[in-house]
Amino acid sequence: MTPPPTHLDPSELGQKSYWDAAYTTERSNFAANAADEGTIWFSDAGAEERMLLFLEDLADEGETHNKSETSFLDLGTGNGHLLFALREEGWMGSMVGVDYSAQSVQLASAIRDTKAKEEASDDQTSDETSSTTAHFDDIAFYEWDILTQPPDATWLVNSGSGFDVVLDKGTFDAICLSQDTDAQGRRICEAYREKVEPLVKKGGRFLITSCNWTEEELRGWFGGGELVFEGKVKYPSFTFGGKTGSSVVTLCFKRG
């Protein structure tokens, strides 16, 4: 088993107060302009598009449930953009986004409601069939801290023994920037894998995107338990100092 990497230096991005303030601002911006849905993390690298293509390939290969059934849990959902993108690409299964910031949950819920209203209005004036409807209205968002609270039966019950796909787009990065420690005196990021594992169904996937860790380091953090490395999303690479890599890494782990 590869040992976990050394820790990152703490930063304000690892504090809940930072995200509460950031999402308060984004809520205000969205209220003033519905076209302003806030920051899309790793957009410069096209991370969401590449994650969607990776999942599409798994579905085409028969490696996941079909698009009408696959359930998703988005950890640290932020403005919910990744789940909305999945809906727009035809993934119709149960979707839940959780975040420890109440402001995030309120922002994502407001965006969802606006998208649902716009969709309902379009359906009334369009001749297109209902198969094109994204059904934003049944995406659920909840305030929840994965590191300090047990899963809430309100949303976990809908997924049975876990979710088919659990997503993390920058959430582990932020957790790793926190200086907080747990009851055992560990940096809180050290407990993340053991909290994630039971949220993934047996045979399900955990898809994580990071800009702070390399592929080898992420495999060190998440390998060795019930999560087994399965594959990675391809990004454009660069060479610097004799080493080749990319600024963003997305890995897929399968729960055995």
N, C-alpha and C positions, 0 to 999 in steps of 0.2 A: 504494500500500500504506500502510495506517495504521501509524504508528510505535508500538512497544510503549509502554505507560504508564510513568510513573516508578515506582520501587520502593517497596514498603512498608517501614516501619521493622521491624527484626528483633524477634522475640519468642521466648519459650521454646517456643511452639507450633511453631516451625520446627526444633526440635532432636529428634533421634531419642531422646535420653535421656528427654525429656518423654513421648513416646508409649510407650516401653518401660515406664515407671513407671505410666502410665495403664492400659495393657492388663494389666499385672501385677495391678493392683487389680481390674480387671473380671474377670479369670480367677478370682481368689479369690472374688469376689462370686458368680459363676456356679456355682462349685463348691459354694458354700453354699446357693444357691437357683437352681435351673434356670430359674425364671421371670425372673431378672434377667440379661438378655442384653447389658446395657451401653447406652451412649449411641447414639441414632439421630440422626445429624447432620441439622440443618435440619428436624427433625420439627415444629417450631412453624409452619413455612411449608407443611407437607405436601409437601415436595420429592419424596420417594420416590413418593407416590401420583400426583403430577403427572407425574413422569418416566415412570411406568408407563402412564399414560393417553396420553402423547405417543407412546410406542412402539406402543401398541395402535392408535392412529390411523394410524401409518405402516404397520402390518401390514394394517389394513383397507383402506388405499388401494393395497395391493400394492407399497409402497415398501421393504419389507424381505422377507427370506425368511419362510416361514411359521414358526409358533411351535415346530414340532417340529425345526427345523433351525438357527435363528439362534444363532450362537455369541457369547458375551459374555466380555469381560475387564474385571474391576473393579480399577482402579488405586488402591492405598491402601485395601484392602478393609475394614480395621478389624475389626469383628465379623462381617462377611459378610452383614449384614442385607439389603442391597439385592439380592444374588443370591438369598437365601432368598425375598424378596418376589416376585421374578421367577418363581421356580419355583412358588410358590403361585398365581400368575396364569396358569399354564399354559405358560410358556416352557420347552421341554424340550431345547433344544440344549445343546452343550458350554458349561460355565461354569467359569471360572478366576478366582480372586481372588488378588491378590499384594499384599504389603506388606513394607516394609523392616524392620518390627519382628517379631522372632520371637514375641514375646508375643501380638501380634495374630493371627498365623497359628495359634498354639496355641489361642487363644480361639475363633476362627472354626471351627476343626476340631472342637473340643469341642462347640460348639453344633450343628454339622452332624451329628455322630454321635448326639447326643441326639435331634435331630429325626428322624433316620432310624430310630432304635430305637422312638420313639413311633409313627411312621408304620407300621412293620412290625407293631407290636402292635395298632394300630387295624385294619390290614388283616386280621389273623387273627380279629378279633371283629366285623367289619363285613360286611354283605352288598353293599356298594357295589362297582362294577366297578373294575378296575385303571386305567381312564382318569382316575380322580380322584387317583391316586398322584402325588405331587410329585417323588419320586426325589431327595431331598436327598443321598443317599449318594454320588452321582456328581459332586457339586460339589467341585472340587479347589482347595486353597489352598497357596500356596508363598511362602516368604520370598525376596524379590527387591527390589533397589534399582534402579529404572528409570534413575537418573542415573549410576550408577557400574558397572553390570554389564550384559553383553549378555543378550538374552533366552535363557532356558533351554530347550534342545531338549526337555526332559521335558514341558513343557506347550505350547510353541509348535508342536511337530510336529503336535499334534492339530488345530490351526487352519489348517494349510496355509500360505497366504500372508498370514495375519493373521486378525483376528476381524471378524465382521460388525458388532458394536457394542462399542466401548470406552467404559467409564464412568469418570467422575471426579466424586465427590461430596465436595468439600472438600479433596481431595489437593493440587491446585495452590495453593489458598489457603495450606495449611501450608508447602509448598515456598517460596512467596513470602515467608514470614516467617523463612526461614533466612538467616543472614548469611554462610553458606559460599560460597566461590567455586570455579570450575573452573580447569582448567589455563590457560585463556585470560584468567583474572582476572575473568570475568563472575560475577555472582550466579547461583547454580545454576538458578534459575527460568528464565533465558534459554535454557537448553538443553532445556527440557521439550518444547516443540513438536516439535523434530526427533527426540526419542526416542519420542514418541507416534505420529507419522505412520506409520512402518513396521509398527506393531502393528495398524493398521486396514486391512482388506482394501480393494482398489480398489473403489470404489462403496459402501464401508461407512461407518458413522457413528461420530463421536466426540461423546458427550453429556457436557457438563461443567456442574457446578453450583457456584456461588460466592456467598459473602456479602461478599467483600472487593473485588470488581471489578464495575463496571457492564457493561452489554451492550457499549457502545462500547469499553471497555477490553479486555474479553475478545476482541472481534473484532480488536483491535490485537495482542494476544498470539498469537492462533492463525490469523488470516487471512494471506493473502499467500504461503503455501506450497502444499502439496498439499491442505490442508484448506480447503474452501470453505464459508462460512456458508450454512446451509440454512433454519434456522427457530429458533424459541424457544418455551419452555414459558411459558404464561400464569400469572402470579401476581397477586394483588390488589395494586393500586398505591396509593400515597399521594402527596400533594403537600406539599412543604415548601420554603420560600424561593423559591417560584415555579417549582420544578422537580418533575416527576412521575417517580416510580420505584418500585422495590420493594426489600425488604431482601435478597432472594435472586434470583439470575439463573441460568437454565439455558438454554444454547445448544446447538444441534445443528450440527455441521460434517460435511460429506460429503467423503470422499477422492476426488479426481478421478483 
